[in-house]
Amino acid sequence: MSGGQTGADRAGLDAAVEAGILHGGWCPRGRFAEDGKIPAKYRLKQTMSSFYTERTEKNVLDSDMTAVFTFGPPLGGSASTVIYAKRHGKPFRHFDLNGKESVLVKDFCKWLESLEKDEIVLNIAGSRESTGPGAYEKVKNILAETLAEFHQL
């Protein structure tokens, strides 16, 4: 699940769609994102508010765990995601996109395996494309490689 913003959020949704995995999440009322309206192809529910903070907290609450992908430390909405995860006692992990992609995939796989659950609801959050150019492509690659890895198990 994700909030549908450009960058990491959309990468999570697109990776799920392409892999045939159920997807969803919460987005602001009006389906707002920095590039306009979030496309209807994404199965997102709208919050009562048009503010991003409400959807951020709902996505943390409705997931088993949250992965935050940013270039450098989480800032802005990504930092809010971490705060909500801590506040609600939800597992989360930050992945710095400045790292080597193969290492990030390996770390991400290890983290997912540590939960010892067959099915999880994963919240994908992180850099939007305007503040982290290239976030979409890098996160989508990491998720696609991770899904391929798990498919082999």
C-alpha positions in Angstrom: 0.0 0.0 0.0 1.0 3.6 -0.4 -0.4 7.1 -0.6 0.0 7.5 -4.3 2.5 10.4 -4.4 5.1 10.5 -7.2 8.4 8.8 -6.6 8.6 6.0 -4.0 4.8 5.7 -3.4 4.0 5.2 -7.1 6.9 2.8 -7.5 5.3 0.6 -4.8 1.9 0.7 -6.5 3.3 0.0 -10.0 5.6 -2.8 -8.8 2.5 -4.5 -7.1 0.3 -4.0 -10.2 3.0 -5.4 -12.5 3.6 -8.4 -10.2 -0.2 -9.1 -9.9 -0.2 -8.3 -6.2 -3.2 -6.7 -4.5 -2.5 -3.0 -3.9 -4.3 -0.2 -2.1 -3.8 2.5 0.5 -5.1 5.9 1.4 -4.7 9.1 -0.5 -5.8 12.7 0.2 -9.4 13.7 -0.7 -9.4 14.7 -4.3 -6.7 12.2 -5.1 -4.1 15.0 -5.0 -0.4 14.5 -5.7 2.3 16.9 -6.8 1.7 16.0 -10.5 -2.1 16.5 -10.3 -4.7 13.8 -9.7 -3.6 10.3 -8.8 -4.6 8.0 -11.7 -7.8 6.0 -11.1 -6.0 2.8 -12.0 -4.6 2.8 -8.4 -7.1 1.3 -5.9 -6.7 4.0 -3.3 -9.3 5.2 -0.8 -9.7 8.9 -0.2 -9.4 10.3 3.3 -11.8 12.9 4.6 -9.1 15.6 4.4 -7.1 16.8 1.5 -4.0 17.0 3.8 -1.2 14.4 3.3 -0.8 13.8 7.0 -4.1 12.0 7.4 -3.3 9.5 4.6 0.2 9.0 5.9 -1.0 7.9 9.3 -3.8 5.7 7.9 -1.3 3.9 5.6 0.9 3.2 8.6 -2.0 2.0 10.7 -3.5 -0.2 8.0 -0.2 -2.0 7.2 1.9 -4.6 9.0 5.1 -2.7 8.3 6.5 0.3 6.5 9.5 0.7 4.2 10.7 4.3 3.8 12.9 4.9 0.8 14.7 8.3 0.7 17.9 9.8 -0.6 19.6 10.6 2.8 17.6 10.8 6.0 13.8 11.0 6.0 12.5 14.6 5.7 9.1 16.1 5.4 6.4 13.5 4.8 8.9 10.7 5.0 9.9 11.8 8.5 6.2 12.0 9.4 5.8 8.4 8.3 8.6 7.3 10.7 7.0 9.3 13.5 3.6 7.6 13.0 5.3 4.2 12.8 7.0 4.8 16.1 3.9 6.3 17.7 1.8 3.3 16.8 4.5 0.6 17.5 4.6 -0.5 13.8 7.7 -2.0 12.4 9.5 0.2 9.9 12.8 0.5 8.2 14.5 3.3 6.4 16.5 2.5 3.2 18.9 5.2 1.9 18.6 5.3 -1.9 22.2 6.6 -2.1 23.3 3.0 -1.4 24.1 0.4 -4.0 20.9 -1.1 -5.4 22.1 -4.7 -5.0 22.8 -4.1 -1.3 19.5 -2.4 -0.8 17.7 -5.4 -2.3 19.6 -7.8 0.0 18.8 -5.7 3.1 15.2 -5.4 2.1 14.8 -9.1 1.6 16.4 -9.8 5.0 14.1 -7.4 6.7 11.0 -9.0 5.1 12.2 -12.5 6.0 12.7 -11.4 9.6 8.9 -11.1 10.1 8.4 -14.8 9.5 5.0 -14.3 8.0 3.6 -15.7 4.8 1.6 -12.6 4.0 2.1 -9.0 4.9 0.6 -5.7 4.1 3.6 -3.5 3.3 3.4 0.3 3.2 5.8 1.9 0.8 6.7 5.5 1.5 9.6 7.9 0.8 11.0 10.5 -1.5 8.7 12.2 -4.0 10.1 12.7 -7.4 10.4 16.5 -7.1 12.7 16.3 -4.0 14.3 13.0 -4.9 14.8 12.8 -8.7 15.1 9.1 -9.7 13.3 7.8 -6.6 10.6 6.2 -8.7 13.0 4.2 -10.9 15.3 3.1 -8.1 12.5 2.0 -5.7 10.7 0.2 -8.5 13.9 -1.7 -9.4 14.5 -2.6 -5.7 10.9 -3.9 -5.3 10.9 -5.8 -8.6 14.2 -7.5 -7.7 12.9 -8.3 -4.2 9.7 -9.8 -5.6 11.7 -11.9 -8.1 13.9 -13.1 -5.2 10.9 -14.1 -3.1 9.2 -15.8 -6.1 12.2 -18.1 -6.3 11.9 -19.2 -2.7 
